[in-house]
Amino acid sequence: MSDTTIRTYTSTRETETETTQESVDTCPECSGQLVTDTEHGETVCSECGLVVDDAAVDRGPEWRAFDASERDSKSRVGAPTTTMMHDKGLSTNIGWQNKDAYGKALSSRQREQMQRLRTWNERFRTRDSKERNLKQALGEIDRMASALGLPENVRETASVIYRRALDEDLLPGRSIEGVATASLYAAARQVGTPRSLDEMEAVSRVEKMELTRTYRYVVRELKLEIQPADPEQYVPRFASDLDLSDESERRARQLLRNAKEQGVHSGKSPVGLAAAAVYAAALLTNEKVTQSEVSEIANISEVTIRNRYKELLEAEDTGVLA
């Protein structure tokens, strides 16, 4: 008898739940679509105008803001979490300003006290050697990315790669700067904003040989899927640095596509091909650019530009004749 009662009660409860869910989605009178009026806190049928609910709870903030700066100043939440900080931005940070909440300058005694608090806070933020390692590496990644003008998503990706290398215990026997530079180089290629090894070496504290060796090791051990660099990815940056027009940039891209169809790009440096394509496109569009200017921007020799320049024009002529 008790089993029958329980089954009946469960069935009735499920039926009531389904009816309630259905009534929330459609009007109980005409089965029309319900519309929520957030200003008056009412739920109204769009067909017959029936007020289904007039006591909706406003779950937004009680304050009002009329511009972005006012909204940010009244918000009670902190910055979002980020992988670019060793603690993901969840710890407390004491500001460097020696002022109180009212903007008044602190006394000398209070300044000394705040300085001691900053020192101890900085020590407590890193609990062990692993966190100190991570903090140093992420700072290095941020420094190099700023020097190379890399966007935020590249820095985030590089931070994730370095964290994986640290978790996989790939750092013993290798320098922190080397793994950090390799992570940034891999992230730049993954995201589609690659930088050459010479550019990475210019901002890094490690030599090119160590960088290439560490990069291959990290990619192999972490099984990163990184496609070969496309010369077209370098064209926008080179064209922007040389103040070339959009027409020249499009012409450079077309030269590289023709070269790829002819198989000229195989075994060639993508940076050299991109620089030669930009130089050739500038000449074809009657824009004044010298080989030395392109060489300085791309950080390659003028001889490489001349050789690749001839190959690109030959591939262009072959493509036209075909």
C-alpha positions in Angstrom: 0.0 0.0 0.0 2.8 2.4 0.9 4.6 1.6 -2.4 1.5 2.5 -4.4 1.2 5.8 -2.5 4.8 6.8 -3.1 4.5 6.1 -6.9 1.3 8.1 -7.1 2.9 11.1 -5.2 6.0 11.0 -7.5 3.9 10.9 -10.6 1.8 13.8 -9.4 4.8 15.9 -8.5 6.4 15.3 -11.9 3.1 16.3 -13.6 3.0 19.5 -11.6 6.6 20.3 -12.4 5.9 19.8 -16.1 2.8 22.0 -16.0 4.7 24.8 -14.1 7.5 24.7 -16.6 5.1 24.8 -19.5 3.2 27.7 -18.0 6.4 29.7 -17.7 7.2 29.3 -21.4 3.7 29.9 -22.8 0.6 31.9 -21.8 -2.0 29.8 -19.9 -4.9 31.5 -21.7 -3.9 31.6 -25.3 -0.6 29.6 -25.4 1.1 32.7 -26.7 4.7 33.7 -26.2 5.6 35.4 -22.9 7.6 38.6 -22.7 9.5 39.8 -19.6 9.2 43.5 -18.9 12.4 44.2 -16.8 11.4 47.8 -16.1 8.1 46.9 -14.3 9.1 43.4 -13.2 6.2 41.8 -15.1 5.8 38.8 -17.4 3.2 39.5 -20.0 1.7 37.6 -22.9 2.6 39.1 -26.2 -0.7 37.9 -27.8 -3.5 38.7 -25.3 -1.6 40.9 -22.9 -2.3 38.8 -19.8 0.0 39.6 -16.9 1.3 36.2 -15.8 3.7 37.4 -13.1 4.0 40.8 -11.5 6.6 40.2 -8.7 9.8 39.4 -10.6 13.0 39.9 -8.6 15.6 42.3 -10.0 18.9 40.5 -9.6 21.0 43.4 -11.0 22.9 46.0 -9.0 21.0 48.5 -7.0 23.2 51.4 -8.3 22.9 53.0 -11.7 25.8 54.0 -14.1 25.6 56.2 -17.2 29.1 55.5 -18.7 31.9 52.9 -18.6 34.1 54.7 -16.1 31.2 55.2 -13.7 30.3 51.5 -14.1 33.8 50.4 -13.4 34.2 52.6 -10.3 30.9 51.2 -8.8 31.6 47.6 -9.6 32.3 45.4 -6.6 34.2 42.7 -8.4 37.9 42.5 -9.1 39.8 41.8 -12.3 39.1 38.5 -14.1 41.5 35.6 -13.5 44.4 35.3 -15.9 47.1 32.7 -16.5 49.6 35.5 -17.0 50.0 35.8 -13.2 51.5 33.0 -11.1 48.5 33.1 -8.7 46.0 33.7 -11.6 45.3 37.2 -10.1 43.5 35.8 -7.0 45.8 37.2 -4.4 45.8 40.6 -2.8 48.1 43.3 -4.1 49.0 46.4 -2.1 49.3 49.5 -4.3 52.4 51.6 -4.5 50.6 54.9 -3.9 51.3 56.3 -0.4 47.8 57.8 0.0 44.8 56.8 2.1 41.2 56.2 0.9 40.6 59.9 0.9 43.6 60.7 -1.3 45.6 62.3 1.6 49.3 61.6 1.8 50.5 59.2 4.5 52.8 60.2 7.3 56.4 59.0 7.3 55.6 56.4 9.9 52.6 55.1 7.9 54.7 55.0 4.8 57.3 52.8 6.5 54.5 50.5 7.8 53.0 50.2 4.3 56.4 49.4 2.8 56.9 46.6 5.3 53.4 45.3 4.5 54.2 45.3 0.8 57.5 43.4 1.4 55.8 40.7 3.4 52.8 40.5 1.1 55.2 40.0 -1.8 57.0 37.2 0.1 53.7 35.4 1.0 52.5 35.5 -2.6 55.0 32.8 -3.5 54.8 29.8 -1.3 57.6 27.6 -2.7 60.3 27.5 -5.3 57.9 26.3 -8.0 55.8 29.5 -7.6 58.9 31.7 -7.6 60.0 30.0 -10.8 56.6 30.5 -12.4 56.5 34.2 -11.3 59.9 34.9 -12.8 59.0 33.1 -16.1 55.6 34.8 -16.6 57.3 38.2 -16.0 59.9 37.3 -18.6 57.1 36.3 -21.1 55.3 39.6 -20.5 58.5 41.6 -21.0 59.4 39.9 -24.3 55.8 40.1 -25.6 55.7 43.8 -24.9 59.0 44.3 -26.7 57.8 42.4 -29.7 54.3 44.0 -29.8 52.5 40.7 -29.4 48.8 40.7 -28.5 47.2 39.5 -25.2 46.1 36.1 -26.6 49.7 35.2 -27.4 50.8 36.0 -23.9 48.0 33.9 -22.4 48.8 31.0 -24.7 52.5 31.2 -23.8 51.6 31.2 -20.1 49.6 28.1 -20.6 52.4 26.4 -22.5 54.9 27.3 -19.8 52.6 26.0 -17.0 52.3 22.7 -18.8 56.1 22.4 -19.2 56.4 23.1 -15.4 53.8 20.5 -14.5 55.4 18.0 -16.9 58.8 18.6 -15.1 60.5 19.7 -18.3 62.6 22.4 -16.7 65.4 20.5 -14.9 68.6 21.1 -16.9 67.2 24.1 -18.7 67.1 27.8 -17.9 63.8 29.5 -17.0 64.5 32.2 -19.7 65.0 29.5 -22.3 61.8 27.7 -21.7 59.9 31.0 -21.4 61.3 32.2 -24.7 60.5 28.9 -26.4 56.9 29.0 -25.0 56.4 32.5 -26.4 57.8 31.6 -29.8 55.5 28.5 -29.9 52.5 30.6 -28.8 53.1 33.2 -31.5 53.2 30.6 -34.2 50.1 28.9 -32.8 48.0 32.0 -32.7 49.1 33.2 -36.2 51.3 36.2 -35.3 54.8 34.5 -35.7 58.1 36.2 -35.0 61.4 35.1 -36.4 64.1 33.4 -34.3 66.3 36.5 -34.8 63.6 38.7 -33.4 63.1 36.4 -30.5 66.9 36.3 -29.8 67.0 40.1 -29.9 64.7 40.5 -26.9 65.6 37.3 -25.1 68.4 36.6 -22.6 69.3 33.3 -24.2 71.3 32.5 -27.4 69.7 31.3 -30.6 71.1 27.8 -30.3 69.6 27.3 -26.8 66.3 28.8 -28.0 66.0 26.4 -30.9 67.0 23.4 -28.9 64.6 24.2 -26.1 61.8 24.9 -28.5 62.1 21.5 -30.2 62.2 19.8 -26.8 59.1 21.6 -25.5 57.1 21.0 -28.7 58.1 17.3 -28.8 57.4 16.6 -25.1 54.1 18.5 -24.9 53.0 17.2 -28.3 52.1 20.7 -29.5 50.5 21.0 -33.0 52.3 23.8 -34.7 52.0 24.3 -38.4 54.9 25.6 -40.5 54.9 29.4 -40.5 53.1 30.9 -43.5 54.9 33.8 -45.2 51.6 35.7 -45.6 51.4 36.0 -41.8 54.5 38.3 -41.8 53.2 40.6 -44.6 50.8 42.9 -42.6 53.5 43.7 -40.1 56.2 44.4 -42.7 53.8 46.5 -44.8 52.7 48.5 -41.7 56.3 49.2 -40.6 57.2 50.4 -44.1 54.0 52.5 -44.4 52.9 50.7 -47.6 49.4 51.0 -49.0 46.7 48.2 -48.9 47.2 47.7 -52.6 50.9 46.8 -52.0 49.9 44.4 -49.2 47.4 42.6 -51.5 49.9 42.4 -54.3 52.5 40.9 -51.9 49.9 38.3 -50.8 49.2 37.4 -54.4 52.9 37.0 -55.1 53.3 34.6 -52.2 50.2 32.6 -53.3 51.6 32.2 -56.8 54.9 31.1 -55.4 53.2 28.5 -53.2 51.3 27.1 -56.3 54.6 26.9 -58.1 56.4 25.2 -55.2 58.9 28.0 -54.7 58.3 28.4 -51.0 59.5 24.8 -50.2 62.7 24.9 -48.1 62.8 28.7 -48.0 62.7 30.9 -45.0 59.1 32.4 -44.6 60.6 35.7 -43.4 62.8 36.0 -46.4 59.9 35.2 -48.8 57.6 37.7 -47.0 60.2 40.4 -47.1 60.9 39.8 -50.8 57.2 39.8 -51.6 56.7 43.1 -49.9 59.7 44.7 -51.7 58.5 43.3 -55.1 54.9 44.5 -54.4 56.1 48.0 -53.5 58.0 48.2 -56.8 55.0 46.9 -58.8 52.8 49.5 -57.3 55.3 52.3 -57.8 56.0 52.9 -54.1 59.5 53.9 -53.1 61.1 51.3 -50.8 64.7 50.3 -50.8 66.2 46.9 -50.1 68.1 48.2 -47.1 64.8 49.5 -45.5 63.1 46.1 -46.0 66.2 44.3 -44.7 66.2 46.4 -41.5 62.5 45.8 -40.9 62.7 42.0 -41.6 66.1 41.6 -40.0 67.5 39.6 -43.0 70.3 40.3 -45.5 69.8 42.2 -48.7 71.2 39.3 -50.6 68.4 37.1 -49.4 65.8 39.7 -50.5 67.4 39.9 -54.0 67.4 36.1 -54.5 63.9 35.6 -53.2 62.7 38.6 -55.2 63.9 37.1 -58.5 62.3 33.8 -57.6 58.9 35.4 -56.8 58.9 37.3 -60.1 59.8 34.2 -62.1 57.0 32.3 -60.4 54.6 35.2 -61.2 55.6 35.1 -64.9 55.3 31.3 -65.0 51.8 31.5 -63.5 50.7 34.1 -66.0 52.0 32.0 -68.9 50.3 28.9 -67.6 
